């Protein structure tokens, strides 16, 4: 009952903040939930929390909130670099993220997955494999419900599969997953972390507290991750799509193999994986590795990989209209993720891109656009920078539109078989939507109206 009787300030009235505020109140803490937005701008119902005794401090955050506070708990949307958090740390107040609270309350072992791209697919796959293995499983974190909400009902015999973002890792202290995986590392969230070095340091926090009794799954094909092995105390297990490994999870002669302690197991053929694309082979390799060290067998893995249809908003087929198929890839919130989507098609793409600009490099993205995209439709706050980058790379047929619906309408007017229409924004959604899920649902609704 670590939180019983403590005075706790929760910053950020989003899904995670609301969940953890309620849970901490149930633990016997005196909780204040604060957000810089006034009550009328909070999109979630807070009446239930208030009825349970959680105090509200909305619209105006100042240092007085810290008086007598034992812990400050951060929602993912609240930066550890914010002035109020910095002041709390200067006063010696313990600052932790919502997933740190979840870890301290959790009875079951946690497996945690992070990386720039592929987190949701790999986390979902891992959860499905462990369910197929007969485990009691909950999945949460940066996917679905807040992790603190998910862990409260799982027994010590279960397993928690957590998707973890760099934002959530900013405030970890004791967080120690039994199995951790880092899928890849490319520049992202530089607008928050400042440098790629800081971003990498945040990712490394996922294994900072692991010991030799734990496992760390790393992508051997990513040099930045290969180098992380030297920083780890856990048993490091590599996966590779590109070359066989003496030990780890890899592809050889078209088959996914797992070699550990001189024992090699065949899992399935690459061709049998239902979700296509080289990036999904990597996701499958990582999921198999995580699930294996959490107790799954190759047969469990093979069955799920053959049936798993993919996650919503990730190269998701929506409808075929006039012989043209429309794909929702709203989850592509950075250029590297959009590159993987473009690589999934041979060409003849009508691409809708743009949104809240993360200021990451656009070189590879624009080179692939020039090669595979027939028409580039740009929108949102990033449109001007993306347009200049596209012109600089010799991209033809660039169209700027004022709003999301106009972009879908223009794509419909331009598209002819064998072209496809692909929403893959390479940007965050916050200039027009609350999150990428809302953006993806809006796209699907507009497409279905066309049909």
Secondary structure as GFF3:
##gff-version 3
##sequence-region A 1 451
A	DSSP	beta_strand	7	11	.	.	.	ID=ss1
A	DSSP	alpha_helix	15	26	.	.	.	ID=ss2
A	DSSP	beta_strand	30	35	.	.	.	ID=ss3
A	DSSP	three_ten_helix	39	41	.	.	.	ID=ss4
A	DSSP	alpha_helix	47	51	.	.	.	ID=ss5
A	DSSP	beta_strand	55	58	.	.	.	ID=ss6
A	DSSP	three_ten_helix	63	66	.	.	.	ID=ss7
A	DSSP	beta_strand	71	74	.	.	.	ID=ss8
A	DSSP	alpha_helix	83	90	.	.	.	ID=ss9
A	DSSP	beta_strand	94	97	.	.	.	ID=ss10
A	DSSP	alpha_helix	98	105	.	.	.	ID=ss11
A	DSSP	beta_strand	109	114	.	.	.	ID=ss12
A	DSSP	alpha_helix	119	132	.	.	.	ID=ss13
A	DSSP	beta_strand	137	141	.	.	.	ID=ss14
A	DSSP	alpha_helix	147	151	.	.	.	ID=ss15
A	DSSP	beta_strand	159	163	.	.	.	ID=ss16
A	DSSP	alpha_helix	166	169	.	.	.	ID=ss17
A	DSSP	beta_strand	179	182	.	.	.	ID=ss18
A	DSSP	alpha_helix	190	193	.	.	.	ID=ss19
A	DSSP	alpha_helix	196	204	.	.	.	ID=ss20
A	DSSP	beta_strand	215	219	.	.	.	ID=ss21
A	DSSP	alpha_helix	223	228	.	.	.	ID=ss22
A	DSSP	three_ten_helix	229	231	.	.	.	ID=ss23
A	DSSP	beta_strand	235	240	.	.	.	ID=ss24
A	DSSP	beta_strand	248	252	.	.	.	ID=ss25
A	DSSP	beta_strand	255	260	.	.	.	ID=ss26
A	DSSP	beta_strand	263	269	.	.	.	ID=ss27
A	DSSP	three_ten_helix	270	272	.	.	.	ID=ss28
A	DSSP	alpha_helix	278	293	.	.	.	ID=ss29
A	DSSP	alpha_helix	298	307	.	.	.	ID=ss30
A	DSSP	beta_strand	316	321	.	.	.	ID=ss31
A	DSSP	beta_strand	324	328	.	.	.	ID=ss32
A	DSSP	alpha_helix	335	343	.	.	.	ID=ss33
A	DSSP	beta_strand	349	353	.	.	.	ID=ss34
A	DSSP	alpha_helix	363	372	.	.	.	ID=ss35
A	DSSP	beta_strand	373	378	.	.	.	ID=ss36
A	DSSP	alpha_helix	383	392	.	.	.	ID=ss37
A	DSSP	beta_strand	398	400	.	.	.	ID=ss38
A	DSSP	alpha_helix	404	414	.	.	.	ID=ss39
A	DSSP	beta_strand	420	423	.	.	.	ID=ss40
A	DSSP	alpha_helix	436	450	.	.	.	ID=ss41
###
